Amino acid sequence: MSSYIINESKDGVIQFTINRAEKRNAVNYEVMEGLQKAIQLANKPESKLLVITGAGNEAFCSGGDLSVFHSLRTEEQAYGMLSKMAGILYDLMMLKTPSVALMNGTAVGGGCELATACDFRIARKGIKAGFIQGKLVITTGWGGGSFLFEKIAYPNALKMLTEAKTYPVDELSQLGFINYIFEGEPEEGLANFIKNMLAIDGDVHKAYKEMATRKWEGQNLRGRIEEEVRRCSVLWENEKHHKQVDLFINRK
Ligand SMILES: CC[C@@H](C(=O)O)C(=O)SCCNC(=O)CCNC(=O)[C@H](O)C(C)(C)COP(=O)(O)OP(=O)(O)OC[C@H]1O[C@@H](n2cnc3c(N)ncnc32)[C@H](O)[C@@H]1OP(=O)(O)O
């Protein structure tokens, strides 16, 4: 079974689904490749919107697959994986079309970085999300910290990153992290959120997106992400990080 599913609708909506419900939609290398493909498709002139979601009802995305990435021990090894995903999320952030994180369930760690790279985050009532990386004695390492400082108010971003905890959806909305809350089926929530947007010509969307991406280019977002990846790689190598991951892996 593939780790991801890509659907293209006739109205120009590309949907990327992480298909690893049994692993709470953790990101492995195959998911990274799939995301790259979906971003390429969404950059085609006829595409209007990219939607990213997770399979099942439990999780949007639980971050990096700890069972796979736990074998990366050194700064250099961590840098290779982190910079790969950071590059993909940078491309997602700079996408020509708008993107929506359809948060059907919990998002933690890198799952929140993925959501932050999207233009909009819409969430089902009852879910929780948070940048819990601090509890693993690392920072965000996929560019998510740098993205967050661009997407929500500075004190709220710093609070979320330094508290390293999950928040309920109402609080996420107050923090400015969640843009829309829905109840019931994710497809319905998504349809309600995007219906007005889809009625507008895609060239208009692309023109507005360019205004934002030009600003991020001017502010050297790419260089800031590189620093974020490097800093996280240094922390990654530390035994304190590996000890925390061991606790999760051996918790049963
Ligand atoms: C590595 C990149 C880094 C970054 O740069 O940001 C990160 O992403 S750091 C963050 C890494 N993620 C985590 O620490 C989250 C770990 N998972 C959890 O805390 C919980 O699983 C959950 C996401 C809150 C969901 O809890 P729950 O619904 O109770 O499910 P379980 O805990 O029982 O998990 C079910 C199943 O899924 C496996 N799982 C969950 N998350 C991951 C993961 N990130 N990597 C690998 N596997 C994961 C979990 O082990 C269970 O599997 P089985 O034991 O085989 O049933």
The ligand as a MOL file (V3000), in Angstrom:
LIG
                    3D

  0  0  0     0  0            999 V3000
M  V30 BEGIN CTAB
M  V30 COUNTS 56 58 0 0 0
M  V30 BEGIN ATOM
M  V30 1 C 11.4020 14.2000 12.8910 0
M  V30 2 C 11.0580 15.5910 12.4640 0
M  V30 3 C 10.6690 16.4430 13.6250 0
M  V30 4 C 10.5310 17.8680 13.1800 0
M  V30 5 O 11.4460 18.4170 12.5360 0
M  V30 6 O 9.5170 18.5140 13.4990 0
M  V30 7 C 9.4000 15.9480 14.2600 0
M  V30 8 O 8.3960 15.7220 13.6540 0
M  V30 9 S 9.4890 15.7590 15.9310 0
M  V30 10 C 7.8890 15.1050 16.3660 0
M  V30 11 C 7.7850 13.6310 16.1170 0
M  V30 12 N 6.4970 13.1790 16.4950 0
M  V30 13 C 6.1430 12.8130 17.7280 0
M  V30 14 O 6.9020 12.8630 18.6750 0
M  V30 15 C 4.7240 12.2990 17.8970 0
M  V30 16 C 4.7200 10.8970 18.4180 0
M  V30 17 N 3.3460 10.3990 18.4870 0
M  V30 18 C 2.4710 10.7280 19.4540 0
M  V30 19 O 2.7310 11.5280 20.3310 0
M  V30 20 C 1.1500 10.0390 19.3990 0
M  V30 21 O 1.2810 8.8590 18.6420 0
M  V30 22 C 0.0090 10.8910 18.8000 0
M  V30 23 C 0.3800 11.4550 17.4490 0
M  V30 24 C -0.3480 12.0220 19.7860 0
M  V30 25 C -1.2470 9.9960 18.5950 0
M  V30 26 O -1.5730 9.3460 19.7970 0
M  V30 27 P -2.5780 8.0950 19.7700 0
M  V30 28 O -3.7530 8.4210 18.9300 0
M  V30 29 O -2.8190 7.6810 21.1910 0
M  V30 30 O -1.8080 6.9370 18.9640 0
M  V30 31 P -0.5570 6.0330 19.4480 0
M  V30 32 O 0.4210 6.8400 20.2160 0
M  V30 33 O -1.0640 4.7900 20.0800 0
M  V30 34 O 0.0980 5.6860 18.0290 0
M  V30 35 C -0.5180 4.7810 17.1370 0
M  V30 36 C 0.5970 4.1230 16.3210 0
M  V30 37 O 1.2530 5.1280 15.5600 0
M  V30 38 C 2.6610 5.1310 15.8390 0
M  V30 39 N 3.1580 6.5220 15.7220 0
M  V30 40 C 2.5640 7.6310 16.1410 0
M  V30 41 N 3.3260 8.7060 15.8610 0
M  V30 42 C 4.4170 8.2300 15.2450 0
M  V30 43 C 5.5840 8.8500 14.7110 0
M  V30 44 N 5.7540 10.1910 14.7270 0
M  V30 45 N 6.5270 8.0730 14.1610 0
M  V30 46 C 6.3890 6.7180 14.1000 0
M  V30 47 N 5.2980 6.0680 14.6010 0
M  V30 48 C 4.3330 6.8340 15.1540 0
M  V30 49 C 2.7430 4.5900 17.2560 0
M  V30 50 O 4.0360 4.0960 17.5270 0
M  V30 51 C 1.6750 3.4980 17.2070 0
M  V30 52 O 2.2070 2.4030 16.5160 0
M  V30 53 P 2.1240 0.9140 17.1570 0
M  V30 54 O 2.8260 1.0140 18.4730 0
M  V30 55 O 2.8000 0.0440 16.1580 0
M  V30 56 O 0.6660 0.6490 17.3120 0
M  V30 END ATOM
M  V30 BEGIN BOND
M  V30 1 1 1 2
M  V30 2 1 2 3
M  V30 3 1 3 4
M  V30 4 1 3 7
M  V30 5 2 4 5
M  V30 6 1 4 6
M  V30 7 2 7 8
M  V30 8 1 7 9
M  V30 9 1 9 10
M  V30 10 1 10 11
M  V30 11 1 11 12
M  V30 12 1 12 13
M  V30 13 2 13 14
M  V30 14 1 13 15
M  V30 15 1 15 16
M  V30 16 1 16 17
M  V30 17 1 17 18
M  V30 18 2 18 19
M  V30 19 1 18 20
M  V30 20 1 20 21
M  V30 21 1 20 22
M  V30 22 1 22 23
M  V30 23 1 22 24
M  V30 24 1 22 25
M  V30 25 1 25 26
M  V30 26 1 26 27
M  V30 27 2 27 28
M  V30 28 1 27 29
M  V30 29 1 27 30
M  V30 30 1 30 31
M  V30 31 2 31 32
M  V30 32 1 31 33
M  V30 33 1 31 34
M  V30 34 1 34 35
M  V30 35 1 35 36
M  V30 36 1 36 37
M  V30 37 1 36 51
M  V30 38 1 37 38
M  V30 39 1 38 39
M  V30 40 1 38 49
M  V30 41 1 39 40
M  V30 42 1 39 48
M  V30 43 2 40 41
M  V30 44 1 41 42
M  V30 45 1 42 43
M  V30 46 2 42 48
M  V30 47 1 43 44
M  V30 48 2 43 45
M  V30 49 1 45 46
M  V30 50 2 46 47
M  V30 51 1 47 48
M  V30 52 1 49 50
M  V30 53 1 49 51
M  V30 54 1 51 52
M  V30 55 1 52 53
M  V30 56 2 53 54
M  V30 57 1 53 55
M  V30 58 1 53 56
M  V30 END BOND
M  V30 END CTAB
M  END
